[in-house]
Amino acid sequence: PGFQMEVLANSDGLNFLRADTSPYAKQIEALMKKYPNLHFMVCGTSLKNLEESGQKAALLPNVRVTSSAVEQVAQRIREGWSYSAI
C-alpha cells in the first residue's frame, strides 16, 4: 500500500472501539484485516479518564493507544500527513 490511514477516537468516540460497547466491532475488525494500512487508535488521555471514572475499557483487538489525540494529530501533521476531523 502506498499510504497509511489512522482513525483516532477520543472522548465518547472511544465507545466505537471498545469491545463491550461498539455496535461496529465486527465491521471494524473486518476492515483491519482487509486493509493492513488502516489503523484504529484511541486517545490515551480519554482512556485514562474513562478508567478513572470506574469504567473498564476493553478495546477491540489491534486497536492502538496513543498518549493523547492532540499529540498524535500534531505529530502526524509535522510528518506531512493530512488531517480530517469527522
C-alpha positions as CSV (number, residue, x, y, z in Angstrom):
1,P,0.0,0.0,0.0
2,G,1.2,3.5,-0.8
3,F,-0.4,5.2,2.1
4,Q,-1.3,4.7,5.8
5,M,-4.6,5.8,7.4
6,E,-5.3,6.2,11.1
7,V,-8.7,6.6,12.7
8,L,-8.2,8.2,16.0
9,A,-11.0,8.2,18.6
10,N,-11.2,10.3,21.7
11,S,-13.8,11.2,24.3
12,D,-17.1,9.5,23.6
13,G,-15.7,8.2,20.3
14,L,-13.8,5.5,22.4
15,N,-17.1,3.6,22.6
16,F,-16.8,2.7,18.9
17,L,-13.5,0.9,19.6
18,R,-14.5,-0.8,22.8
19,A,-15.2,-4.5,22.7
20,D,-18.1,-4.1,25.1
21,T,-19.8,-1.1,23.6
22,S,-19.1,-0.9,19.9
23,P,-22.0,-1.6,17.6
24,Y,-19.5,-1.9,14.7
25,A,-17.0,-4.3,16.3
26,K,-17.2,-6.9,13.5
27,Q,-17.1,-4.4,10.7
28,I,-14.0,-2.6,12.3
29,E,-12.2,-5.9,12.8
30,A,-13.0,-6.9,9.2
31,L,-11.7,-3.6,7.9
32,M,-8.4,-4.0,9.8
33,K,-7.9,-7.5,8.4
34,K,-8.7,-6.4,4.8
35,Y,-6.7,-3.2,4.9
36,P,-3.3,-3.6,6.7
37,N,-2.6,0.1,6.1
38,L,-5.7,1.1,8.2
39,H,-5.1,1.6,11.9
40,F,-7.6,2.4,14.6
41,M,-6.3,4.3,17.7
42,V,-7.6,5.7,20.9
43,C,-6.5,8.7,22.9
44,G,-4.7,7.6,26.0
45,T,-5.9,10.6,27.9
46,S,-9.5,9.8,27.2
47,L,-8.9,6.2,28.0
48,K,-7.4,7.1,31.3
49,N,-10.3,9.4,32.1
50,L,-12.8,6.7,31.3
51,E,-11.0,4.2,33.6
52,E,-10.7,6.7,36.4
53,S,-14.5,7.2,36.2
54,G,-14.7,3.5,37.1
55,Q,-15.4,2.0,33.7
56,K,-13.4,-0.8,32.3
57,A,-12.4,-0.2,28.7
58,A,-11.6,-3.4,26.9
59,L,-10.5,-2.3,23.4
60,L,-11.1,-4.2,20.2
61,P,-8.2,-6.4,19.1
62,N,-5.3,-4.5,17.4
63,V,-6.6,-1.0,18.5
64,R,-3.6,1.1,19.4
65,V,-3.4,3.5,22.3
66,T,-1.6,6.8,21.7
67,S,-0.5,9.2,24.5
68,S,-3.1,11.8,23.5
69,A,-5.2,12.6,20.4
70,V,-3.7,16.1,20.3
71,E,-0.2,14.9,20.4
72,Q,-0.9,12.2,17.7
73,V,-2.5,14.7,15.3
74,A,0.3,17.2,15.8
75,Q,3.0,14.6,15.2
76,R,1.3,13.4,12.0
77,I,0.9,16.9,10.7
78,R,4.6,17.6,11.3
79,E,5.3,14.4,9.4
80,G,3.3,15.7,6.4
81,W,0.1,13.7,6.9
82,S,-3.3,15.1,6.1
83,Y,-5.9,15.6,8.8
84,S,-9.6,15.4,8.6
85,A,-11.9,15.7,11.6
86,I,-15.3,14.0,11.5
